[in-house]
Amino acid sequence: MSDLTERLPKPMPRKRTPLAPISIDPTGTDGESAQASEQQKATITPRSKSERRKSVATPAAAVTGKLRATSLSLPAALAARFTEEARHQDTSLVGFILKAVSDSAASLGDLVQAEQAKDRVPTGDLFPTPVVTRRGRGQGSTVISVRIPADNLAVLDRLVTQHKAASRSQLVTAALRATL
């Protein structure tokens, strides 16, 4: 086997040659018409890889900044209603969520407390921590993955802390229930 590899020629290294600027004749006559002015000709110059990366951006990221992926765990029935309503209003899921939170901002603390009370069974005076209720059939949760601008996600996190919600999901669930 080593004899075979010794007989094979070694691959030649590739040389990278920089591209030269190219002039394009907009008249389409391949240089036959010398009357095309220099202003009408487009010059293409190669850009470095880092310059190309900087110019590529999604439309939402270009307007609002960096997008962050997050997942929200919502009750299945609520998730189905809210996605259908967002589709009906021709709104993105993120837009619908942020509008629901914004519309219910004044009463968000009470809504979160009501949501927390639904999820817990009181255990009496002896046990300090209430037990989480078991969801019945058909009341499972659905995970929705969304990409939210980083600054809006920071606002959601601040609201979670401010209203003592257990998570972003609980805060969004309370806001969506109030909206729908």
Secondary structure as UniProt FT lines:
FT   HELIX           2..7
FT   STRAND          22..24
FT   TURN            26..27
FT   TURN            30..31
FT   TURN            34..35
FT   TURN            38..40
FT   STRAND          42..44
FT   HELIX           49..55
FT   HELIX           59..64
FT   STRAND          67..75
FT   HELIX           76..88
FT   TURN            89..90
FT   HELIX           93..103
FT   HELIX           105..107
FT   HELIX           108..118
FT   STRAND          120..121
FT   STRAND          131..132
FT   TURN            137..138
FT   STRAND          141..149
FT   HELIX           150..162
FT   TURN            163..164
FT   HELIX           168..179
//
